[in-house]
């Protein structure tokens, strides 16, 4: 009877080993297929990023505001650069700088930490600020905002 048990144990170990080897080779094939597909895509993204031109930048002073969190006192320290359509738009912004700062200061304190903690939240905040600031001008002046400092405490 011990020979039967020994034979059964060896057979089970052999089946498990063959199964593991087959699974390994299948995963190895999938990983190399994924790597071969990912490499050209990365090169395309790098080349496309180099083609885009950065517009003129208009730096704003740092904003420090309280957030709208009720359970905890939190504040946001944020510095940003506005990317403009043309360098002549810088003068338009300088003329309306108090209004620009006011629009931003009306948006920032209305946010809660959980709204701006994620990347999606920061992107939504960026889009909201761009839309509010562009509404001050007859045509689009600001194309993007770059957060150079974003600290919540």
N, C-alpha and C positions, 0 to 999 in steps of 0.2 A: 504494500500500500504506500509506502514511503516513496517508491519509484514513481508511482502515479502522481503523487503530490509534487514531487520534484519536477517531473515532466510538465505538469500543468503550470507551475510557477515559471519555468523557463519559457514556455509557450506564451504566457501572458506578457512577460518582460520583452520577448521578441516582438510581439504585436505592438506594444507601447512604443518601443524604440523605432520601429518602422513608421508608425504614425507620427512620432515627433520629427523624424527625418523628413518625411513627406511634407509636413506642415512648415518646417524650416525652409525647404526649397521653394515651396509655393510663396511664402512671405518674401523670400530673397528676390524672387522674380518680380513681385509686385513693387518692392522698394526700389529696384533698379529702374522699373518702368516709370515710377513717380519721379525719381531723380532726373531721368532723361527728359521728361516733360517739363519739369520745373526750371531747368537750366536755361532754355531758350526764352521762356517767359521773363525771367529775371533780367536777361540782357536787353530785351525790348523795353522794359520799364525804365532801365537806366538810361537808355538812349533817348526815350521820350522825355524824361525829366530834364535832360540837358537842352532840349530844343525850346522849352518854355522860358520866356524872358521875364525877369522880375521887374515890375514897374517901380516907379519912384516911391520911396518910403517916407512917411510922415510920422515921426515918433511922438507919442503922447507922454505926459508926465504920469507918474505912478498914481493909481487910485487905491485908496484904502477905505473900505465900506463895511458896515455890519451886514451880515446876512439875515434873512428872514426866518431863521430857525427859532422856534419858540421854546424848545426844551433845553437849548444850550446857547450861550452867547458865542458866536463865531464871527470872525471877520475875514475878509478877502483882501489880499494885496495883489494887485494886478497891474502889469505894465504891458503896453501893446504898441505895435507899429501898424499904421494903416498903409496898405498898398494902394497907390493912386493910379488912375488911368493915364494921366499925363503930368508932367512936372509943373505945368501951369496951374494944376488943381491945388497945389500947395498954398498958393496965395488965397484961393477961395476958402480953404480950410482955416487959414490964419484969421481971415475976416470974420468967420463964424465960430471961432474956437470956443467962446463961452457957451454957445448953443450946443456944440459938439459935446463938450464936457457935461453939460446939463443932461443931454439925452442919455449919455452913458451912465451918469449918476442916478438917473431915474430907473434904469434897467437893473443895474447890479444889486442894489439893496433889496430888490423884490425877489431875488433868487434864494432858494434853500440849498443847503450843502448837498443833499441827495440829488438835486437837479443838475448840479455842475460838477459832481465828483467823477463821473464817467467821461470817456472820450466823446460819446454821443452828446452828452450834456454840454460839454465845452463847444462842440461843433454847433449845436443849436443856439448857444449863447452868441457865438461868433456871427451866425447868420442873422440873428435878431438885431444885433448892434449894427451890422452892415445895412440892413433894411431901414432901420430908424435914422441912421446918419445920411443915407442916400436920399431919404425923403426931404431933407433940408435943401436939396439942390434940384434944379430943373432936369438935369441929366445925371447919369451914374458917374460918380466921382471916385468912389471907393470900391475896389474889386476884391480885396481880401484883408483880413486882419491876422497879424502874427502876434501871438501871446509870447512875450519875452520873459515874463515873470507871472506865475500863477500860484499863489500860496494861500491856503486856507488854514486858519488856526482857531 
